[in-house]
Structure formats: structure tokens, C-alpha cells
């Protein structure tokens, strides 16, 4: 993709900003800060180093952007990522060259896999030293290329402002994603006249927004003639701000609906037409409906391996598939579809709704009722039931109690990756979008706490809970220091089972119970550790203590609280589709082993 063929439409500042003096000459670092201000950036997460010291000096001299000093570059990217997921705005991070960049790679890849709009500014050695194995040099463009939507190396300060405009434009439009802007140290001190276009047009980058009218007409006809319909949506509905349209469509048609892990909250978790999450740890009814529907409307989802399992098994049942996505490369990538519609999901759903309202036909009520009777039968299995205990804390019960206690409160839930992530997805009923913040595509441990920090800055009056495990939390636990410095009072709910739980579960089911290096036998005292960072630590050992501990965490609104909840070490996540199996080949509990 060539990024230089751009036609600036205006030489005035961004919408609402004052005109920029045409002959104002600034150093590159000041150009960067001014561009961030014009893009409306409020928070910047970062860590200084030699290659970015001019930029940090420019930040020192301004007041509009709050810089957050993290304790590790990976956390800077995760925090900016969490902010972007919760707000829909572009998250921005700043790291230095060399190890600063390489430490940031995991965060960049995490955002890339989940299509999160971000701009990451990286320092680079001076242009004259590039390629000379200089101190703290690495090939940032080469290293990040596989895990970014695009990247830029700015070799001339005259190109810096326009490059930053392109970076934000590319990050937030089409299928969103992270964009890296690599700035050599000499570029940050060289001078140029500052000009920043309010908008731009890039001939080689023009994402399709409107869906093809003919394809939409075909989709409407297919939906109205369906006997066993299903609506399957992913993170694209949330990223595309299309939640209202999805709910209107479901109200109009009365069809059953499911969300992927990344799409939770697009349909209210308490809505009876919502069948729960589908896929590897999805509900029995969601997976059975997916396999046996005759017309499937897929919106902003990609039929990934954790959703449909084995593609050959999925293809055994004949069904017609309508697939709506902003990214044409996602359509028919893993599953052949019948009606592809490339376009912005919000606009496509709006057009679908309009045409359905105008159509004379309506879905066959008798057939739809018969379909719902079948779904009710699948639901009767109560696949998420679990055995309660008077002595062992069940992790599912903790999540259920948290959901119960936070009803009516504006609450955000972050998670790390593993069993606790799946229990949170299964048992916390998300009624609104952008309230469930987790790493889906890359499955990155350690994201939960930095995500929570980023969200709490954006949403200071909301409750932000990080549901984590004793393994994941230790990956970025140093950010408890950042929480203290920047007063981001998040609540950490650590479901501590003394195992790398999901690894242990797989080892139990597929490796003959050989628990190779999955037991955590040298854990810190998390209560004392939290207190050492200046926070509140609470240990919970008995089921009778869970509710009181959660209430105390909520009551301590202005304090970061770490709940070390000692859960049943042998509990597994059910249902489960094992690797290589189809989505209807579910294990519903240990009795099926």
C-alpha cells in the first residue's frame, strides 16, 4: 500500500481547532505534540529513553496531554489498547528505540489481532546511524510489519506532520488496527514549517463503506425465507458502533442471536433471544443452533478456529451464509459463504433493516416457532450448571456474585487469558458493548491490569474490575506502581487456583494428567504485595467470605483493591470443544471423559 498519494483538503487545523499559522517553524518533537493535540489525544502511555528525549522535553512544556509513565513498555501498549477498546478512540503510546520497541511488540500484536485503533510512536537512532548497529537500534519497520496495519519511518521532519495525519486516519478507518510511526532522534530536533490538514484523501487507501445494493437485496430475501435462521456477530459490530442496529434487526425479525468472545455486549446478555457465547467454550444451545441453522447471518466475525472448530465438520451441514465485514480478506477465508457483503457493518445493517421494513414478506411464524422450540430443548441441558460447594470457592460463583453486585452500576470488566477469562465470558451477563475488555485473537496473558488502568483514566466514575489468575497477573504486576502514581483505583479479582488453569485442564484431558510445569508452587503473598504498592489486599479462603469481600472492594471506591480469592484448584471450564473436533462435539462435564 502506497501512503504518499494523498490530497490534503485543507491546511487548517482539525475540526474545531484554531487555524495554524502557516509559517510557524517547529522542531519535530513539537510537531508531534501539536499533531497529537489536534487529533484530540488526551492520554499518552509511555516510557522514556535516549531516542525520545526531545519528545519528552516537548511533552514537559505542554498541558493538554497527560502522559502516563508505565513500568514496562508492554504495559504502555496494553493500557492504550484498553483505553481504545472502552472508548472507541485511538489509543496512543510512546516508546524508545531498541528494547523499548521490542518490549512493545506483544502489545502491538495483541491490538492487531483484535483490530484495535492505535498509533504507536517509536524512537529511532539518528538517520545517519540507521543500519550501523548503533546503540539501542533495531529495525522497527521490519520487526513490526507482520503485526501492524501499517508502519512509517520518518526520515525528513518535513514529512512528520502529514505522516501523523495518515497514521491516525489509517488506524481508525476501515478495519481498524495499530499503526507505528518510527521517528529518528535527529528528526525530532530538526525544524520544519508546521502544517496539519483537517482531512485527507488517499487514493490507494479507500475502504468500502456502502454494501453492494444487489447483495443486500439477496440477503434480505434469504433472511425472510429462512426456516431456521441465526445471527452470529463478532467484535466488528462493537468496533463499528453497530450495536443499536443489531438490536433493532433482532427486534424486527425475532431471530436467535449469538456473539463471539469479542462481540459480547452487542446483544444484551439478559435478552432471551441471546443464546450465549458460541465456540470452544460456548453454550450447548449456541453451538447446536450454529450447526443446524439453514440461514446464517454473520456480521463482523471471521469464523475463526475457536468459533467453528473443525471447518470440515462445520461444512457437513448445508446452510446458506450471508457474511458482512469491512475487510474483504475475512470473507470466505475459512468458510465459503453464499452472499458476501463488503462494507461498514453499521451502514449495511441500516440498509438491511430498511429493506426488511419495506418488504411485504415476513419470516414464516410457524417455522420460526418450531425452531425456537428446538432451541428451548437444547437450552434445557443447562450446560453452564456447576456443582456448588460449602468448603471450596467455585470460580463461577465468584463471577456470578460480581455480576449480581454490579447490576445498575456502570461497570467495565477486563480479563487476562485462561480459565478465568472463559468463566467471566460465560457468567457475567454483559448488557452493553465495550464493557468486556479482553485479548481474543492473540490470547495475551498480562493484559488485564494495564487494560484496567487505561479504562479507569477514561472512565474515572465507573467501576473497573480485572478478573485474572495468579499466573496472568504476575506478567504485568509491576503496574500496581502505576496505579498508585496516577490514582487509577481498579479492583483486581484474582481467581487463584495455584495452577496455570487452562494448561492444567488441557493436560488433564489430552495429556494423561501429566501436569508438566503448570503448578504454581512459589506464589507471593498477594495481600502483602498489594500493600507494599500502597493498595488494599484481601485474601478470601471460604465461600462464605466472597460476597463481603466483593462488597468491600466496591465500597473502597478510591482505592485499588487486590482480592486474592483461593478457588477450587480442580475446577474445569465446561462446555469444551477439544482441538480438531466440531462445535457440536462438546464435552459438557467431567462425567463425559
JODA-V807683 format. One record per residue. N is the residue number from 0. SS is DSSP state (H for helix, E for strand, L for the rest). OMEGA is omega in degrees with one decimal (NA if undefined). D_CENTER is the distance of its C-alpha to the mean C-alpha in Angstrom with 1 decimal. Layout:
N/SS/OMEGA/D_CENTER
N/SS/OMEGA/D_CENTER
//
This chain:
0/L/178.1/25.4
1/L/-174.5/27.9
2/L/-173.0/26.6
3/L/-173.9/30.0
4/L/-172.9/31.3
5/E/-179.7/30.3
6/E/179.6/32.4
7/E/-178.3/31.9
8/L/-174.5/32.7
9/L/174.9/33.6
10/L/174.4/34.6
11/L/178.9/33.7
12/L/-179.6/30.8
13/L/-175.6/27.6
14/L/178.3/28.2
15/L/-177.7/29.9
16/L/178.5/30.7
17/L/176.7/34.3
18/L/179.5/35.8
19/L/176.5/35.6
20/L/-171.1/39.1
21/L/-175.8/39.6
22/L/179.2/41.4
23/L/-178.7/39.4
24/E/-177.8/39.2
25/E/170.7/36.4
26/E/-175.7/35.3
27/H/-179.8/32.1
28/H/178.5/30.4
29/H/175.6/31.4
30/H/178.8/30.3
31/H/-178.2/26.8
32/H/-179.7/26.8
33/H/178.9/28.4
34/H/178.6/25.9
35/H/178.2/23.0
36/H/-178.9/25.0
37/H/175.5/25.7
38/L/177.4/22.0
39/L/-179.1/21.6
40/L/-180.0/19.7
41/L/-176.2/20.1
42/E/179.7/18.5
43/E/180.0/18.5
44/E/-176.3/17.5
45/E/-179.9/19.9
46/L/-172.9/22.8
47/L/176.3/26.2
48/L/-171.2/28.4
49/H/-173.7/31.5
50/H/-177.1/30.0
51/H/-175.9/28.2
52/H/175.2/30.9
53/H/178.2/32.2
54/H/178.4/28.7
55/H/175.9/28.6
56/H/177.4/32.2
57/H/177.5/31.1
58/H/-179.6/28.3
59/H/-173.3/31.1
60/L/-179.1/33.1
61/L/-175.3/30.7
62/L/-169.6/29.6
63/L/-178.2/26.8
64/L/176.0/23.8
65/E/175.2/23.0
66/E/178.4/22.3
67/E/-180.0/20.7
68/E/177.3/22.3
69/L/179.4/20.1
70/L/177.8/21.9
71/L/-175.4/20.1
72/H/177.9/18.5
73/H/-179.7/15.6
74/H/177.4/14.8
75/H/-179.5/15.3
76/H/-179.8/12.5
77/H/-178.5/10.1
78/H/177.1/11.5
79/H/177.3/11.3
80/H/178.9/7.7
81/H/176.3/7.3
82/H/-179.2/10.0
83/H/-179.1/8.6
84/H/-176.4/5.7
85/H/-173.8/8.7
86/H/-172.7/11.3
87/L/177.9/10.6
88/L/177.8/12.8
89/L/174.4/12.8
90/E/-174.8/12.1
91/E/178.8/15.2
92/E/-177.2/16.4
93/E/177.6/19.9
94/E/180.0/21.3
95/L/-176.1/24.8
96/L/173.3/26.1
97/L/-177.3/26.6
98/H/174.4/25.0
99/H/178.2/22.8
100/H/-175.4/21.2
101/H/174.3/21.2
102/H/-177.1/19.6
103/H/-171.1/16.7
104/H/-178.8/16.2
105/H/178.2/13.9
106/H/179.2/11.5
107/H/179.7/12.0
108/H/177.5/11.6
109/H/179.1/8.3
110/H/-178.8/7.1
111/H/-177.6/9.6
112/H/-179.0/8.7
113/L/174.9/5.4
114/L/-177.9/7.6
115/L/-178.5/6.7
116/L/-179.6/10.1
117/E/168.3/11.8
118/E/179.3/15.5
119/E/177.9/16.6
120/E/-179.5/20.4
121/E/174.0/22.2
122/E/178.5/25.9
123/E/176.3/28.3
124/L/-179.8/32.0
125/L/-176.5/34.6
126/H/-178.8/35.0
127/H/-177.8/38.4
128/H/-178.3/37.0
129/L/-178.9/34.2
130/L/-177.3/35.2
131/L/-176.1/37.7
132/L/-179.6/35.7
133/L/178.5/35.7
134/L/-179.1/34.6
135/L/174.5/30.8
136/L/165.9/30.4
137/L/-179.9/27.9
138/L/-175.3/27.1
139/H/-179.8/23.8
140/H/-179.0/23.8
141/H/-177.7/24.7
142/H/-175.1/22.4
143/H/-173.7/19.2
144/H/-178.4/20.2
145/H/-172.4/18.6
146/H/175.1/15.0
147/L/171.2/15.1
148/L/173.8/15.5
149/E/172.6/18.8
150/E/-177.1/20.7
151/E/166.2/23.9
152/E/-176.2/26.8
153/E/-177.6/28.8
154/L/-178.6/32.4
155/L/-177.8/34.2
156/H/179.2/33.5
157/H/-178.9/34.7
158/H/-168.7/31.6
159/H/-176.2/29.1
160/H/-178.8/28.6
161/H/177.7/28.2
162/H/178.5/25.8
163/H/176.7/23.5
164/H/178.1/23.9
165/H/-177.1/22.9
166/H/179.4/19.9
167/H/179.9/18.4
168/H/-178.9/19.6
169/H/-177.3/18.1
170/H/-170.2/14.6
171/H/-175.8/14.3
172/L/-178.5/16.4
173/L/170.6/16.4
174/L/-173.7/13.3
175/L/178.1/11.4
176/L/180.0/11.0
177/E/177.1/12.3
178/E/179.8/16.0
179/E/173.8/18.4
180/E/-176.3/21.7
181/E/-172.8/24.2
182/E/175.6/27.2
183/E/-173.9/30.4
184/H/-179.3/32.2
185/H/177.5/35.2
186/H/-178.9/33.1
187/H/178.5/31.8
188/H/175.6/35.5
189/L/-176.3/37.1
190/E/174.8/37.9
191/E/173.8/37.4
192/E/-176.7/37.9
193/L/173.3/34.6
194/L/-177.4/33.7
195/L/-177.3/30.3
196/L/176.8/30.0
197/L/178.7/28.6
198/L/178.2/27.3
199/E/177.9/27.7
200/E/-179.2/28.2
201/E/-173.5/27.4
202/L/-177.4/29.5
203/L/179.5/27.6
204/L/-178.9/24.1
205/L/-179.7/24.2
206/L/177.8/21.4
207/L/177.6/22.9
208/L/-178.0/22.1
209/L/174.5/24.8
210/L/-179.2/25.0
211/L/-176.0/28.4
212/H/-179.4/30.7
213/H/178.9/32.5
214/H/178.2/29.5
215/H/177.4/28.4
216/H/177.9/31.9
217/H/-179.9/31.9
218/H/179.7/28.6
219/H/180.0/30.3
220/H/-179.2/33.4
221/H/179.9/31.6
222/H/-177.0/29.6
223/H/179.6/32.8
224/H/-175.5/34.7
225/L/174.3/32.3
226/L/179.0/33.8
227/L/-173.8/30.8
228/E/177.6/27.7
229/E/176.0/24.0
230/E/-175.3/20.9
231/E/-175.8/17.8
232/E/-178.4/14.5
233/L/-177.6/11.0
234/H/179.9/7.8
235/H/177.8/10.4
236/H/179.3/12.2
237/H/178.5/9.7
238/H/-178.6/9.1
239/L/179.3/12.9
240/L/-175.1/13.8
241/L/-178.3/15.8
242/H/-178.7/15.6
243/H/-179.8/19.3
244/H/178.1/20.5
245/H/-178.6/19.1
246/H/176.8/20.8
247/H/179.0/23.9
248/H/178.9/24.1
249/H/176.4/23.9
250/H/-176.6/26.5
251/H/-173.3/28.6
252/H/-177.1/28.7
253/L/-176.8/28.2
254/L/171.7/26.3
255/L/-173.0/24.3
256/E/174.6/20.5
257/E/173.9/17.6
258/E/170.4/13.8
259/L/175.9/11.7
260/H/-178.5/9.5
261/H/-176.4/6.4
262/H/-176.7/9.2
263/L/-176.9/10.6
264/L/176.9/12.3
265/L/166.9/13.3
266/L/178.9/16.6
267/L/-179.2/17.9
268/L/180.0/17.9
269/L/-178.9/21.5
270/L/-178.9/22.6
271/L/177.7/25.2
272/L/176.8/24.2
273/E/-174.7/20.7
274/E/-177.2/21.3
275/E/176.2/18.3
276/E/175.8/15.6
277/L/173.6/17.1
278/L/-172.3/17.3
279/L/177.6/18.2
280/L/178.4/18.0
281/L/-178.8/18.2
282/L/177.9/21.2
283/H/-176.4/24.5
284/H/179.0/25.0
285/H/-178.5/21.6
286/H/179.5/22.5
287/H/178.3/26.2
288/H/178.1/25.6
289/H/-175.0/23.4
290/H/-169.6/26.2
291/H/176.3/29.1
292/L/176.5/28.1
293/L/174.4/30.3
294/E/-178.4/28.0
295/E/173.1/24.2
296/E/179.2/22.2
297/E/-176.2/18.8
298/E/176.3/16.6
299/L/179.7/13.4
300/L/-171.0/13.2
301/L/175.4/14.7
302/L/-175.1/16.8
303/L/-172.1/15.4
304/H/179.8/17.4
305/H/-179.6/15.6
306/H/-174.6/16.2
307/H/-179.5/19.8
308/E/-177.7/21.2
309/L/-178.3/24.3
310/H/179.5/24.5
311/H/176.6/28.3
312/H/-179.7/28.3
313/H/-176.0/26.0
314/L/-178.5/28.5
315/L/-179.6/31.5
316/L/-179.9/31.2
317/L/176.8/32.0
318/L/174.4/29.7
319/E/-175.4/29.1
320/E/170.9/25.5
321/E/-177.2/24.3
322/E/179.0/21.1
323/E/178.7/19.5
324/E/177.6/17.1
325/L/-175.2/17.0
326/L/-178.5/17.1
327/H/-178.9/20.5
328/H/179.0/19.8
329/H/-175.2/17.5
330/L/-176.8/20.4
331/L/178.6/22.9
332/L/180.0/21.2
333/L/-178.2/21.4
334/L/178.9/23.2
335/L/-178.0/26.0
336/L/-176.0/25.6
337/L/-179.7/28.5
338/E/175.9/27.3
339/E/176.0/24.7
340/E/178.6/23.6
341/E/178.6/21.9
342/L/176.4/20.8
343/L/-171.9/18.5
344/H/179.5/17.4
345/H/-178.7/18.5
346/H/179.7/21.9
347/H/178.8/22.4
348/H/177.7/21.9
349/H/179.9/24.2
350/H/175.7/26.8
351/H/-179.1/26.5
352/H/-179.8/27.2
353/H/-178.4/30.0
354/H/177.6/31.7
355/H/178.3/31.4
356/H/-178.1/33.0
357/H/-176.0/35.8
358/L/177.8/36.5
359/L/-177.1/39.5
360/L/171.6/38.1
361/L/178.4/36.0
362/L/179.8/34.5
363/L/-174.2/37.3
364/H/-178.9/37.2
365/H/178.9/39.1
366/H/-179.6/36.9
367/H/177.6/33.7
368/H/177.6/35.3
369/H/177.8/36.3
370/H/178.4/32.7
371/H/176.2/31.5
372/H/177.2/34.3
373/H/178.8/33.1
374/H/178.1/29.5
375/H/177.6/31.2
376/H/177.2/33.0
377/H/180.0/29.9
378/H/-175.2/28.4
379/L/176.6/31.6
380/L/179.5/30.6
381/L/-168.7/28.4
382/L/-179.3/26.2
383/L/178.6/24.2
384/L/179.3/27.4
385/L/-178.2/28.1
386/L/177.5/31.3
387/L/-178.0/31.6
388/L/176.7/33.5
389/L/-174.2/35.9
390/L/-178.6/35.5
391/L/177.3/32.0
392/E/177.0/28.8
393/L/-177.4/26.6
394/H/178.1/22.9
395/H/-179.1/22.3
396/H/178.1/24.8
397/H/-179.2/23.0
398/H/178.1/19.8
399/H/-179.9/22.1
400/H/177.0/24.1
401/H/178.4/21.2
402/H/-179.7/20.2
403/H/-175.4/23.9
404/H/-177.1/24.3
405/L/175.5/21.5
406/L/-179.2/22.6
407/L/177.8/23.5
408/L/177.2/21.6
409/L/-169.2/18.6
410/E/174.2/16.2
411/E/179.3/12.6
412/E/170.4/11.6
413/E/174.7/9.6
414/E/167.1/10.4
415/L/-174.3/11.3
416/L/179.1/12.1
417/L/-178.8/15.3
418/H/-178.3/17.5
419/H/178.2/16.3
420/H/-179.0/12.7
421/H/177.9/14.5
422/H/176.7/17.0
423/H/-179.6/14.5
424/H/-176.8/13.1
425/H/-166.9/16.7
426/H/173.7/18.5
427/L/-174.9/16.6
428/L/-178.6/17.2
429/L/-179.1/14.5
430/L/-178.5/16.7
431/L/179.9/14.6
432/L/176.6/11.3
433/L/175.4/8.7
434/L/-178.2/10.3
435/E/-171.1/8.1
436/E/-178.8/5.5
437/L/179.0/5.2
438/L/-177.3/5.4
439/L/-172.4/6.5
440/L/-177.6/8.5
441/L/-179.4/10.0
442/L/-171.3/10.2
443/L/171.3/10.8
444/L/177.1/13.2
445/L/-175.8/13.6
446/H/-167.0/10.2
447/H/-178.2/11.0
448/H/176.2/13.8
449/H/174.9/12.7
450/H/-177.4/9.5
451/H/177.4/12.3
452/H/-178.6/14.6
453/H/-179.9/12.7
454/H/-176.3/12.2
455/H/174.9/15.8
456/H/-178.8/17.2
457/H/-174.2/15.7
458/L/-173.0/16.7
459/L/-178.3/19.8
460/L/-179.1/21.3
461/L/172.4/18.5
462/E/179.1/18.3
463/E/179.3/15.4
464/E/173.7/15.5
465/E/175.3/14.0
466/E/-170.8/14.9
467/E/174.6/15.7
468/L/-177.0/18.5
469/L/175.1/21.4
470/L/-177.2/20.3
471/H/-172.7/16.7
472/H/-177.6/17.7
473/H/-179.7/20.4
474/H/177.5/18.3
475/L/-173.8/17.5
476/H/178.0/20.1
477/H/-179.9/21.9
478/H/168.5/19.5
479/H/176.0/21.5
480/H/177.8/23.9
481/H/177.4/21.5
482/H/-179.3/21.0
483/H/-176.3/24.7
484/H/-173.3/25.5
485/H/174.3/23.2
486/L/174.1/23.6
487/L/-173.3/20.1
488/L/179.0/21.3
489/L/179.8/18.4
490/E/-177.5/19.2
491/E/178.2/18.6
492/E/-177.5/19.3
493/E/176.2/20.2
494/E/-168.3/21.2
495/E/178.6/23.7
496/L/176.7/25.4
497/L/177.7/26.7
498/E/159.4/25.1
499/L/-160.8/22.2
500/H/-177.7/21.8
501/H/175.0/20.1
502/H/179.1/22.3
503/H/-179.8/25.3
504/H/177.5/24.6
505/H/179.2/24.6
506/H/176.8/27.7
507/H/-172.9/29.4
508/H/-170.5/28.8
509/H/-175.4/29.2
510/L/172.1/31.0
511/L/178.8/33.9
512/L/176.6/32.7
513/L/-172.8/33.0
514/L/-175.7/30.6
515/L/172.5/30.4
516/L/176.5/28.9
517/L/179.9/26.4
518/E/-179.4/28.4
519/L/-173.0/27.7
520/L/176.1/31.3
521/L/-177.2/31.2
522/L/174.9/28.7
523/L/169.2/29.2
524/L/-173.2/30.3
525/H/178.1/27.0
526/H/179.0/29.0
527/H/-179.9/31.2
528/H/177.4/28.4
529/H/-179.9/26.6
530/H/178.0/30.0
531/H/177.2/30.7
532/L/178.1/27.7
533/L/-176.8/29.2
534/L/178.4/27.1
535/E/176.0/28.0
536/E/179.0/27.9
537/E/176.1/28.7
538/E/-177.7/29.5
539/E/-175.2/29.5
540/L/-171.6/31.7
541/L/-180.0/32.8
542/H/-177.9/31.4
543/H/-176.7/33.6
544/H/-170.9/31.9
545/H/-175.1/28.3
546/H/-179.4/28.6
547/H/-179.9/30.6
548/H/178.6/28.2
549/H/178.4/25.2
550/H/178.8/27.5
551/H/178.3/28.6
552/H/178.7/25.1
553/H/-178.7/24.5
554/H/-179.0/28.0
555/L/-170.8/27.4
556/L/-173.7/25.3
557/L/179.4/26.0
558/L/167.9/25.6
559/L/-177.1/22.9
560/E/177.9/23.7
561/E/176.4/23.1
562/E/176.5/24.0
563/E/-173.1/25.2
564/E/-175.5/25.5
565/E/-173.9/27.6
566/E/179.4/26.5
567/L/-175.7/28.3
568/L/-177.5/28.0
569/L/-176.4/28.8
570/L/178.5/26.3
571/L/176.4/24.3
572/L/174.4/21.4
573/L/-6.0/23.1
574/L/177.6/23.0
575/E/171.6/22.3
576/E/-178.8/22.7
577/L/-178.4/24.1
578/L/178.5/23.4
579/L/-178.7/25.5
580/L/175.5/26.1
581/E/-172.4/25.5
582/L/175.9/23.4
583/L/179.9/26.5
584/L/-172.0/27.8
585/E/164.9/26.1
586/E/-176.8/27.3
587/L/179.5/27.5
588/L/-175.4/28.8
589/H/-178.0/31.0
590/H/-179.8/34.0
591/H/-177.9/33.0
592/L/NA/33.0
//
